[in-house]
Amino acid sequence: MAQTKFDKQVEENAESLVFGIGRVLAGRDLDGVKRTDATFWRSGTRVLPKVEGCVRRRSYKPGWQRLSFRLALGAGVWETGYLATQDLEATRRGVQELWDNREQALAALEPGGIGAASVLTVSTAAYMVLTRERRELMREWVGPLHDALHQPLGLAEQTDPRRYLHIPKNFSDDDAEIRIDLPTRLGFSRDVVADLITQKLALEGVTFSWHPEGRKPYVLVKKTRKPPAKALFKDPKMRELVAKAKESAPIIGIGSGGRIVSVDLDAESPHILVNASTGGGKSVTLRCIACQMLHRGSLVYVLDTKRISHPWASGLPGVTYCRDIADIHDALVALGMEGRRRVRVADELGIGADPDAIGPRLLILLEEVNATMKQLARYWEKTRESGDPKVSPAVDALNEILYMGRQVRLHVLLVAQSATARALGGPEVREQFATRILARYSMNAWRMLAPEIHPAPKSTKHHGRAQVVSGGTARETQVLFFTETEAREWASTGSAATGKKHAPVSVQPRPQPPAGSLADAWSNSAPAITPTADPAPATPYVGDFLADAWNLTPPAANPDGAASTTTATSPANQAPADNDDQAVGLREAHEHHLPDITIAALRYARANDPAFPAWADKRGAELLYRVSDLKKWARSRPRAATGTTDLD
């Protein structure tokens, strides 16, 4: 039997009724359209894609709340209807009585009506006044921010901004905190979102803390308090803070909220990289750190091809100032060998050894690494001989020092205008600088040196202002300013003034050979580190590594590991050959005929001195020179002033 139209209508109505009851019990919209991501137990935060029209606030509520409201509403309607049917007759009689006595009823209701109207009016006015700031916030800030953010975040335009933009009324205050809920898929650009937030809310000096983990990702935006405009050492409070600073953690400056910014060279980062453009305060930053280290008894090597970056340090006790590239080359080679010695000593002393037993703390200030690295490479190309490595041993020594770590108490403060991987010797070398100080930086420099921090804080031209990046965070810092007089005075006091001595070593000047070339500057001025009269450690302090640096034979070690007291055979103890007509190489000439001139000085003179004799013969690829010609050149070469930079 065919189904009639009436039966179809009854069936459709029954089906609609069943679905309607199900939607009521599930807490969903009665029309069956799912508009938000709300579930039965969880409230919604965003509108689903392809939803059109206005989305009411009740669509964001969880299903159980909507079901509770519907059940309560239904129960109220049913109770009202039941009571209405029971009291219908009583109500009719009451209405009749009121109508019969309407004048008295109106007179009684008039004061009550006026009172109710007054209460309603006052309540409405109070509500409008109390919510005025919130409505202005929604109209002026939250709404426009939603219009800018919904598309980059992948949210529907109908999404209620109050569901994911939690912006307080005082969001521009220093201690305010803004929270923005993020979509779980995270398919957006953080830089774009951060730029839109700062632009639409007119924020400056804020930090973004991203929390993408979990079911509810979000980002916190906090306004940071600026560091002080100046941080001067002459301030008595600052001087007191510097005096109380830890020996291994010199103060770099003052951060936001007056907090001290420092880096512990033993616990956090053994090396520091300073990257800034011209006028960014690189030398001021190094002066701040170096004078504090000298005050605590450290030894400082200043490797300065500019020659005038740190005039305050010239001639100070504990400072070796190297200005010529030959000096810098030899200093780095010697420091690399000293680092290897310290590694052996630390290995033999074992865990829990006294740090002073390894040696005094050495601070290496390497100025303008971009230019210095190129000059070291060119210097080695001119002075190296056949069989020598192609890479400068000074560059290898620097890289080796950077890899040695904090245990050997050798710390590098490296300055660069552009700290590229090529300039430093590779990206792995740059990673040894766990602490990086950036000032007047470009966006390319920030992405290169601090890619883990984004968005990048805006660079400023404020004098002495820098970003200290360490441990994945950037701290805006006002660098502590020492005048040159203050730095020299502070470096000359403290441990140096009280006569603090390092037991394992003492520093004595080298013998003064005749000078005649730039390479001899290191021979004339650089100190030679020698063992003290104190009992020597199991490994000789420097006898084995400086022997190679100055072409001496290292002292032999006894079988039991103690250093031998036998004096190494030196060129000064060897009798030169009688035949001055023979042709010899530069190394042989140094060892047997010209002991007062270093091999580095001979190589440099061969490449740069036009009066250097021509080669007389060849032995394979090695050039040979007549001994008589070399001696004649040595006697007639110009003399340079001699001096010393003793480290007591």
C-alpha positions as CSV (number, residue, x, y, z in Angstrom):
1,M,0.0,0.0,0.0
2,A,1.4,3.3,-1.0
3,Q,2.4,5.8,1.7
4,T,0.1,8.8,1.8
5,K,1.2,12.4,2.0
6,F,-0.1,12.6,5.6
7,D,2.0,9.6,6.6
8,K,5.1,11.1,5.1
9,Q,4.5,14.3,7.0
10,V,3.9,12.5,10.3
11,E,7.1,10.5,9.7
12,E,9.2,13.7,9.0
13,N,7.7,15.4,12.0
14,A,8.5,12.5,14.2
15,E,12.1,12.3,12.9
16,S,12.5,16.1,13.5
17,L,11.2,15.7,17.0
18,V,13.6,12.9,17.8
19,F,16.6,14.9,16.4
20,G,15.4,18.0,18.3
21,I,15.2,16.0,21.6
22,G,18.7,14.7,20.8
23,R,20.1,18.2,20.2
24,V,18.5,19.5,23.4
25,L,20.1,16.7,25.4
26,A,23.5,17.2,23.7
27,G,23.5,20.9,24.3
28,R,23.8,21.8,20.6
29,D,22.0,24.4,18.5
30,L,18.5,23.4,17.8
31,D,18.9,24.0,14.0
32,G,21.6,21.3,13.9
33,V,24.4,23.6,12.7
34,K,27.7,23.3,14.5
35,R,29.1,26.8,14.6
36,T,32.0,26.6,17.1
37,D,34.6,24.1,18.3
38,A,32.7,23.7,21.6
39,T,32.1,20.2,22.9
40,F,29.8,18.8,25.6
41,W,32.4,19.4,28.3
42,R,34.6,22.1,26.8
43,S,33.7,25.7,25.8
44,G,34.6,26.9,22.3
45,T,37.2,29.4,21.3
46,R,36.8,29.8,17.6
47,V,34.2,29.6,14.8
48,L,34.4,26.7,12.5
49,P,35.3,27.3,8.8
50,K,32.5,28.0,6.3
51,V,30.1,29.2,9.0
52,E,28.1,32.2,7.8
53,G,26.2,34.8,9.7
54,C,26.4,36.0,13.3
55,V,27.5,33.5,15.9
56,R,25.8,34.2,19.3
57,R,27.7,33.9,22.5
58,R,25.7,30.8,23.6
59,S,27.2,28.8,20.8
60,Y,30.6,29.0,22.6
61,K,29.2,27.5,25.8
62,P,29.9,23.8,26.5
63,G,27.0,21.4,26.0
64,W,26.4,20.6,29.6
65,Q,25.9,24.3,30.5
66,R,23.3,24.7,27.7
67,L,21.6,21.4,28.7
68,S,21.4,22.6,32.4
69,F,19.9,25.9,31.3
70,R,17.3,24.2,29.1
71,L,16.3,21.8,31.8
72,A,16.0,24.6,34.3
73,L,14.0,26.7,31.9
74,G,11.7,23.8,31.0
75,A,11.2,23.0,34.7
76,G,10.3,26.7,35.4
77,V,7.9,26.9,32.5
78,W,6.2,23.7,33.6
79,E,5.9,24.8,37.2
80,T,4.6,28.1,36.2
81,G,1.9,26.5,34.0
82,Y,0.9,24.0,36.7
83,L,0.5,26.7,39.3
84,A,-1.3,28.8,36.8
85,T,-3.9,26.1,36.2
86,Q,-4.4,25.5,39.9
87,D,-4.8,29.1,40.8
88,L,-6.7,30.2,37.7
89,E,-10.0,30.6,39.7
90,A,-8.2,32.4,42.5
91,T,-6.5,34.6,40.0
92,R,-9.8,35.4,38.4
93,R,-11.4,36.4,41.7
94,G,-8.4,38.5,42.6
95,V,-8.5,40.3,39.3
96,Q,-12.2,41.0,39.8
97,E,-11.6,42.4,43.2
98,L,-8.8,44.6,41.9
99,W,-11.0,45.9,39.1
100,D,-13.8,46.7,41.6
101,N,-11.3,48.6,43.8
102,R,-9.1,49.8,41.0
103,E,-8.7,53.3,42.4
104,Q,-7.3,52.1,45.7
105,A,-5.1,49.5,43.8
106,L,-3.6,52.1,41.5
107,A,-2.9,54.4,44.5
108,A,-1.1,51.6,46.2
109,L,0.9,50.5,43.1
110,E,2.0,54.0,42.1
111,P,4.8,54.4,44.7
112,G,6.0,50.8,43.9
113,G,6.0,51.4,40.2
114,I,8.0,54.7,40.6
115,G,10.5,52.9,42.8
116,A,10.9,50.0,40.4
117,A,11.4,52.4,37.4
118,S,13.9,54.4,39.4
119,V,15.9,51.2,40.3
120,L,15.8,50.1,36.7
121,T,17.0,53.4,35.5
122,V,19.8,53.7,38.1
123,S,20.9,50.1,37.4
124,T,21.0,50.7,33.7
125,A,23.0,54.0,34.1
126,A,25.4,52.2,36.5
127,Y,25.9,49.4,34.1
128,M,26.7,51.8,31.3
129,V,29.2,53.7,33.4
130,L,30.9,50.6,34.7
131,T,31.2,48.9,31.4
132,R,32.2,52.0,29.4
133,E,36.0,51.3,29.6
134,R,35.4,47.7,28.6
135,R,33.2,48.7,25.6
136,E,35.8,51.3,24.6
137,L,38.5,48.7,24.8
138,M,36.5,46.3,22.6
139,R,35.7,49.0,20.1
140,E,39.2,50.7,19.9
141,W,41.6,47.9,20.5
142,V,40.3,44.3,20.7
143,G,38.0,44.5,17.7
144,P,40.7,46.0,15.3
145,L,43.3,43.5,16.6
146,H,40.8,40.7,15.8
147,D,40.3,42.1,12.3
148,A,44.1,42.0,11.8
149,L,44.8,38.7,13.5
150,H,42.0,36.3,12.5
151,Q,43.4,35.7,9.0
152,P,47.1,35.1,9.9
153,L,45.9,32.8,12.7
154,G,43.5,30.9,10.4
155,L,40.4,31.9,12.4
156,A,36.9,32.6,11.1
157,E,36.0,36.3,11.0
158,Q,32.8,35.6,13.1
159,T,34.9,34.3,16.0
160,D,34.2,36.3,19.2
161,P,37.5,38.1,19.9
162,R,36.8,37.9,23.6
163,R,37.2,34.1,23.3
164,Y,40.9,34.2,22.4
165,L,42.1,37.8,23.0
166,H,42.6,38.4,26.7
167,I,43.6,42.0,26.9
168,P,43.3,43.9,30.2
169,K,42.1,47.5,30.4
170,N,45.5,48.6,31.6
171,F,47.5,46.7,28.9
172,S,49.8,49.7,28.3
173,D,51.1,49.7,31.9
174,D,54.5,48.3,32.7
175,D,53.2,45.3,34.7
176,A,50.4,44.4,32.3
177,E,50.2,41.0,30.7
178,I,48.4,40.1,27.5
179,R,47.4,36.6,26.6
180,I,46.4,35.4,23.2
181,D,45.2,31.9,22.6
182,L,46.6,30.2,19.5
183,P,45.2,27.6,17.2
184,T,46.5,24.1,17.9
185,R,47.8,23.6,14.3
186,L,50.3,26.5,14.7
187,G,50.3,27.1,10.9
188,F,51.2,30.8,11.2
189,S,54.3,33.0,11.2
190,R,55.3,34.2,14.6
191,D,57.0,37.3,13.3
192,V,53.9,38.4,11.4
193,V,51.7,37.8,14.5
194,A,54.1,39.6,16.8
195,D,54.4,42.6,14.4
196,L,50.6,42.9,14.2
197,I,50.2,42.8,17.9
198,T,52.8,45.5,18.5
199,Q,51.4,47.7,15.8
200,K,47.7,47.4,16.5
201,L,48.1,47.8,20.3
202,A,50.9,50.5,19.9
203,L,53.3,48.6,22.1
204,E,57.0,49.3,22.6
205,G,59.6,47.4,24.5
206,V,57.6,44.2,24.9
207,T,58.7,40.5,25.1
208,F,56.9,37.6,23.6
209,S,56.8,34.3,25.5
210,W,55.5,31.5,23.2
211,H,53.9,28.4,24.6
212,P,53.0,26.1,21.7
213,E,52.9,22.9,23.8
214,G,49.8,21.1,24.9
215,R,46.1,21.3,24.0
216,K,45.8,25.1,24.6
217,P,48.8,26.9,23.0
218,Y,49.1,30.6,23.8
219,V,51.5,33.5,23.8
220,L,52.2,36.0,26.6
221,V,53.0,39.6,25.8
222,K,54.7,41.5,28.6
223,K,55.9,45.1,28.6
224,T,59.4,45.3,30.0
225,R,60.7,48.1,32.1
226,K,63.6,49.9,30.5
227,P,67.1,49.8,31.9
228,P,68.4,53.1,33.3
229,A,69.6,55.7,30.9
230,K,73.1,55.6,32.3
231,A,75.2,53.2,34.4
232,L,78.3,54.9,35.7
233,F,81.0,53.4,37.7
234,K,81.6,56.6,39.6
235,D,78.1,56.1,41.2
236,P,78.9,54.9,44.8
237,K,76.1,52.3,44.6
238,M,77.5,50.9,41.3
239,R,81.1,50.9,42.7
240,E,79.8,48.9,45.7
241,L,78.1,46.4,43.4
242,V,81.3,45.9,41.3
243,A,83.3,45.4,44.5
244,K,80.9,42.7,45.6
245,A,80.8,40.9,42.3
246,K,81.9,37.3,42.0
247,E,85.5,36.8,40.8
248,S,84.4,34.8,37.8
249,A,81.3,36.9,37.0
250,P,82.2,40.5,36.3
251,I,79.2,42.9,35.9
252,I,78.3,43.8,32.4
253,G,75.6,46.3,33.1
254,I,72.2,47.0,34.5
255,G,69.0,45.5,33.0
256,S,65.3,46.2,33.3
257,G,64.0,46.7,36.8
258,G,67.5,47.6,38.0
259,R,68.6,44.0,37.8
260,I,72.3,43.3,37.5
261,V,73.4,41.6,34.3
262,S,76.5,39.5,34.5
263,V,77.9,36.2,33.0
264,D,79.7,33.7,35.1
265,L,82.7,32.6,33.1
266,D,83.0,29.4,35.1
267,A,79.4,28.3,35.3
268,E,77.6,29.7,32.2
269,S,79.9,30.8,29.3
270,P,83.7,30.7,29.2
271,H,83.8,33.0,26.1
272,I,81.9,36.1,25.1
273,L,81.3,37.5,21.7
274,V,80.7,41.2,21.2
275,N,79.0,42.2,17.9
276,A,78.4,45.8,17.1
277,S,78.8,48.3,14.3
278,T,81.0,51.3,14.5
279,G,80.2,53.4,17.5
280,G,78.3,50.6,19.2
281,G,80.5,50.6,22.3
282,K,82.6,47.5,21.7
283,S,85.8,48.8,23.4
284,V,83.7,50.2,26.3
285,T,82.2,46.8,26.9
286,L,85.6,45.1,26.9
287,R,87.1,47.7,29.1
288,C,84.3,47.2,31.6
289,I,84.9,43.4,31.8
290,A,88.7,43.5,31.5
291,C,89.4,46.0,34.3
292,Q,87.2,44.0,36.7
293,M,89.1,40.8,35.9
294,L,92.5,42.6,36.4
295,H,91.2,43.9,39.7
296,R,90.6,40.3,40.8
297,G,94.1,39.2,39.8
298,S,93.6,37.8,36.3
299,L,96.1,38.2,33.5
300,V,95.0,39.9,30.3
301,Y,96.3,39.7,26.7
302,V,95.2,42.5,24.5
303,L,95.5,41.6,20.8
304,D,94.8,44.9,19.1
305,T,95.6,45.4,15.4
306,K,94.1,48.9,15.7
307,R,96.8,49.6,18.3
308,I,94.8,52.3,20.2
309,S,91.6,50.6,21.3
310,H,92.7,50.2,24.9
311,P,95.2,52.9,25.9
312,W,94.1,52.6,29.5
313,A,95.6,49.1,29.7
314,S,99.0,49.9,28.2
315,G,101.8,49.2,30.8
316,L,99.5,47.9,33.5
317,P,100.8,45.0,35.6
318,G,99.2,41.8,34.4
319,V,98.6,43.1,30.9
320,T,100.4,42.0,27.7
321,Y,99.5,44.4,24.9
322,C,100.2,43.1,21.4
323,R,99.8,45.6,18.5
324,D,101.8,44.1,15.6
325,I,100.4,41.1,13.7
326,A,103.7,39.2,14.4
327,D,103.2,39.8,18.1
328,I,99.6,38.6,17.9
329,H,100.6,35.5,16.0
330,D,103.2,34.5,18.5
331,A,101.0,35.3,21.4
332,L,98.2,33.1,20.2
333,V,100.6,30.2,19.5
334,A,102.0,30.5,23.0
335,L,98.5,30.7,24.5
336,G,97.4,27.7,22.6
337,M,100.3,25.7,24.0
338,E,99.6,27.0,27.5
339,G,96.0,25.8,27.1
340,R,97.2,22.3,26.2
341,R,99.5,22.3,29.2
342,R,96.6,23.3,31.4
343,V,94.5,20.4,30.0
344,R,97.2,18.0,31.0
345,V,97.5,19.5,34.5
346,A,93.7,19.4,35.0
347,D,93.6,15.7,33.9
348,E,96.4,14.8,36.4
349,L,94.9,16.8,39.3
350,G,91.5,15.1,38.8
351,I,88.1,16.1,40.2
352,G,88.0,18.7,42.9
353,A,91.4,20.3,42.2
354,D,92.1,23.8,43.3
355,P,91.6,26.1,40.2
356,D,94.8,28.1,41.2
357,A,96.8,24.9,40.7
358,I,95.9,24.9,37.0
359,G,97.1,28.5,36.6
360,P,96.0,32.1,36.8
361,R,92.9,33.1,34.9
362,L,93.8,34.4,31.4
363,L,91.6,36.8,29.6
364,I,92.2,37.2,25.8
365,L,90.8,40.4,24.3
366,L,90.8,39.9,20.5
367,E,89.8,43.2,18.8
368,E,88.3,43.5,15.3
369,V,88.4,39.8,14.5
370,N,87.3,40.4,10.9
371,A,90.6,42.3,10.1
372,T,92.8,40.3,12.5
373,M,92.0,37.0,10.9
374,K,92.8,38.2,7.5
375,Q,96.1,39.7,8.6
376,L,97.1,36.5,10.4
377,A,96.5,34.6,7.2
378,R,98.5,37.0,5.1
379,Y,101.3,37.0,7.7
380,W,101.6,33.2,7.7
381,E,101.6,33.1,3.9
382,K,104.6,35.4,3.9
383,T,106.6,33.6,6.7
384,R,105.8,30.0,6.3
385,E,108.2,27.6,4.7
386,S,107.8,24.4,2.7
387,G,106.5,21.7,4.9
388,D,104.7,24.1,7.2
389,P,100.8,23.8,7.5
390,K,98.8,26.0,5.2
391,V,96.5,27.2,8.0
392,S,98.1,29.7,10.4
393,P,99.0,28.0,13.7
394,A,97.8,31.1,15.4
395,V,94.3,30.6,14.0
396,D,94.4,26.9,15.0
397,A,95.5,27.9,18.5
398,L,92.6,30.3,18.8
399,N,90.1,27.7,17.8
400,E,91.7,25.2,20.2
401,I,91.4,27.7,23.1
402,L,87.7,28.2,22.2
403,Y,87.1,24.4,22.4
404,M,89.0,23.8,25.7
405,G,86.2,25.0,27.9
406,R,86.0,26.6,31.3
407,Q,88.2,24.2,33.2
408,V,91.5,25.6,31.9
409,R,90.5,29.2,32.9
410,L,91.3,30.7,29.5
411,H,88.6,33.1,28.3
412,V,88.2,34.8,25.0
413,L,86.4,38.2,24.6
414,L,86.1,38.5,20.8
415,V,85.0,41.7,19.1
416,A,83.5,41.7,15.6
417,Q,81.6,44.1,13.4
418,S,80.1,41.2,11.6
419,A,80.6,37.8,13.3
420,T,80.1,35.6,10.3
421,A,81.0,32.0,10.3
422,R,83.6,32.7,7.6
423,A,85.3,35.4,9.8
424,L,85.5,33.1,12.8
425,G,86.5,30.0,11.1
426,G,83.2,28.1,10.8
427,P,79.8,27.9,12.4
428,E,81.0,25.4,14.9
429,V,83.5,28.0,16.2
430,R,80.8,30.6,16.6
431,E,78.7,28.2,18.7
432,Q,81.4,28.2,21.4
433,F,80.2,31.7,22.4
434,A,77.2,30.9,24.6
435,T,77.0,34.6,25.6
436,R,76.7,37.2,22.9
437,I,76.5,40.9,23.4
438,L,74.9,42.8,20.4
439,A,74.6,46.6,20.0
440,R,73.5,48.6,17.1
441,Y,72.8,45.4,15.2
442,S,71.1,44.8,11.9
443,M,68.3,42.3,11.5
444,N,70.7,40.0,9.5
445,A,73.2,40.1,12.4
446,W,70.4,39.2,14.9
447,R,69.1,36.3,12.8
448,M,72.7,35.1,12.5
449,L,73.7,35.3,16.1
450,A,70.4,34.9,18.0
451,P,68.0,33.0,15.7
452,E,66.3,31.3,18.7
453,I,64.9,34.7,19.9
454,H,62.1,36.2,17.8
455,P,60.8,38.6,17.1
456,A,64.1,40.5,17.3
457,P,64.0,43.5,19.7
458,K,64.4,46.7,17.9
459,S,67.9,48.1,17.8
460,T,68.5,51.4,19.5
461,K,71.1,54.2,19.1
462,H,71.1,54.9,22.9
463,H,74.7,55.1,24.0
464,G,75.8,52.1,26.0
465,R,72.6,50.1,25.3
466,A,73.0,46.5,24.2
467,Q,71.3,43.1,24.2
468,V,73.0,40.4,26.2
469,V,71.9,37.0,24.8
470,S,72.4,33.9,26.9
471,G,70.4,30.8,27.5
472,G,67.8,31.5,24.8
473,T,66.8,34.9,26.3
474,A,67.8,38.5,25.5
475,R,68.3,41.0,28.3
476,E,68.3,44.7,27.4
477,T,71.3,46.1,29.3
478,Q,72.8,49.5,29.9
479,V,76.5,48.7,29.9
480,L,78.5,49.8,32.9
481,F,80.7,52.7,31.9
482,F,84.3,53.1,33.1
483,T,86.3,56.1,32.0
484,E,89.8,55.3,31.0
485,T,91.1,56.8,34.2
486,E,88.6,54.8,36.3
487,A,89.4,51.6,34.5
488,R,93.1,52.0,34.9
489,E,92.7,52.9,38.6
490,W,90.4,49.9,39.3
491,A,92.6,47.5,37.4
492,S,95.7,48.6,39.4
493,T,94.0,48.0,42.8
494,G,92.5,44.9,44.3
495,S,94.4,41.6,44.0
496,A,97.2,43.1,42.0
497,A,97.8,45.9,44.5
498,T,97.8,43.4,47.5
499,G,100.5,41.3,45.8
500,K,98.5,38.2,45.0
501,K,100.7,35.6,43.5
502,H,99.8,32.5,41.6
503,A,101.6,29.5,43.0
504,P,102.1,27.4,39.9
505,V,103.7,30.1,37.8
506,S,105.6,33.4,37.7
507,V,106.1,35.6,34.6
508,Q,109.5,36.8,33.7
509,P,110.8,38.8,30.7
510,R,112.6,37.0,27.9
511,P,116.3,37.9,27.2
512,Q,116.6,41.0,25.0
513,P,118.0,40.0,21.5
514,P,118.8,42.7,18.9
515,A,115.8,44.0,17.2
516,G,115.3,44.8,13.6
517,S,111.9,43.8,12.3
518,L,108.3,43.7,13.3
519,A,108.6,40.1,14.2
520,D,111.3,40.9,16.8
521,A,108.8,43.0,18.7
522,W,107.4,39.8,20.3
523,S,111.0,38.7,21.1
524,N,111.7,42.0,22.7
525,S,108.5,42.6,24.6
526,A,106.6,39.4,25.1
527,P,107.1,37.7,28.4
528,A,108.2,34.2,28.6
529,I,106.3,32.1,31.2
530,T,108.6,30.0,33.2
531,P,108.3,27.7,36.2
532,T,108.6,29.2,39.6
533,A,110.9,28.1,42.4
534,D,108.0,26.4,44.0
535,P,107.6,22.6,43.6
536,A,106.7,21.9,40.0
537,P,103.6,20.0,39.2
538,A,103.7,16.6,37.7
539,T,103.6,18.1,34.2
540,P,106.1,20.9,33.5
541,Y,104.4,24.2,33.4
542,V,105.6,25.6,30.2
543,G,109.0,24.1,29.4
544,D,107.6,21.7,26.8
545,F,105.4,24.1,24.9
546,L,107.4,27.3,24.8
547,A,110.4,25.2,23.7
548,D,108.7,24.7,20.4
549,A,107.5,28.3,20.2
550,W,111.1,29.6,20.6
551,N,112.8,26.7,18.8
552,L,114.3,25.2,21.9
553,T,114.6,21.6,22.8
554,P,112.0,20.8,25.6
555,P,113.2,19.3,28.9
556,A,112.9,15.6,29.1
557,A,110.5,14.2,31.7
558,N,111.6,11.6,34.3
559,P,110.0,8.2,34.1
560,D,108.0,8.9,37.2
561,G,106.4,11.9,35.6
562,A,108.2,14.7,37.3
563,A,109.9,17.4,35.3
564,S,113.6,16.9,34.8
565,T,116.0,19.5,36.2
566,T,118.4,19.0,33.3
567,T,118.7,22.2,31.3
568,A,117.6,21.9,27.7
569,T,120.2,22.4,25.0
570,S,119.6,25.8,23.6
571,P,121.1,27.5,20.5
572,A,123.2,29.7,22.8
573,N,125.0,26.6,24.2
574,Q,125.9,25.3,20.7
575,A,129.1,26.3,18.9
576,P,128.5,27.8,15.5
577,A,130.0,26.1,12.5
578,D,133.4,27.5,11.3
579,N,132.6,27.5,7.6
580,D,130.8,30.7,6.8
581,D,130.7,29.9,3.1
582,Q,128.3,27.0,3.5
583,A,124.6,27.4,2.5
584,V,122.1,26.7,5.2
585,G,118.3,27.0,5.7
586,L,116.7,29.5,8.0
587,R,116.1,27.1,10.8
588,E,119.7,25.8,10.7
589,A,121.0,29.4,10.5
590,H,119.0,30.2,13.7
591,E,120.1,27.2,15.6
592,H,123.9,27.3,14.8
593,H,124.8,30.8,13.6
594,L,122.2,33.5,14.6
595,P,120.8,32.3,18.0
596,D,119.7,35.8,18.9
597,I,117.3,36.1,16.0
598,T,114.1,34.0,16.1
599,I,113.0,31.9,13.2
600,A,109.9,34.0,12.9
601,A,112.0,37.1,12.6
602,L,114.1,35.5,9.9
603,R,111.0,34.5,7.9
604,Y,109.5,37.9,8.3
605,A,112.7,39.6,7.1
606,R,112.9,37.3,4.1
607,A,109.4,38.4,3.0
608,N,109.6,42.1,3.9
609,D,113.2,43.3,4.3
610,P,114.7,44.4,0.9
611,A,118.2,44.2,2.4
612,F,117.8,40.5,3.2
613,P,120.3,38.4,1.2
614,A,119.3,36.4,-1.9
615,W,119.2,32.7,-1.7
616,A,122.4,30.9,-2.8
617,D,121.1,27.3,-3.3
618,K,118.2,25.0,-2.9
619,R,117.7,21.8,-1.1
620,G,114.6,20.3,-2.5
621,A,112.0,23.0,-2.0
622,E,113.9,24.7,0.8
623,L,115.9,27.9,0.0
624,L,119.4,28.0,1.3
625,Y,121.4,31.1,2.2
626,R,125.1,31.7,2.6
627,V,126.1,32.0,6.3
628,S,128.4,35.0,5.7
629,D,125.6,36.9,3.9
630,L,123.3,36.3,6.8
631,K,125.8,37.4,9.4
632,K,126.5,40.5,7.4
633,W,122.8,41.3,7.1
634,A,122.4,40.7,10.9
635,R,125.2,43.1,11.7
636,S,124.0,45.9,9.4
637,R,120.2,45.7,9.9
638,P,118.6,48.7,11.7
639,R,118.0,48.4,15.5
640,A,114.6,49.1,17.1
641,A,114.0,50.3,20.6
642,T,113.6,47.5,23.2
643,G,111.2,47.2,26.0
644,T,109.2,44.8,28.1
645,T,105.7,44.3,29.4
646,D,106.6,42.2,32.4
647,L,103.7,40.5,34.2
648,D,104.5,40.4,37.9
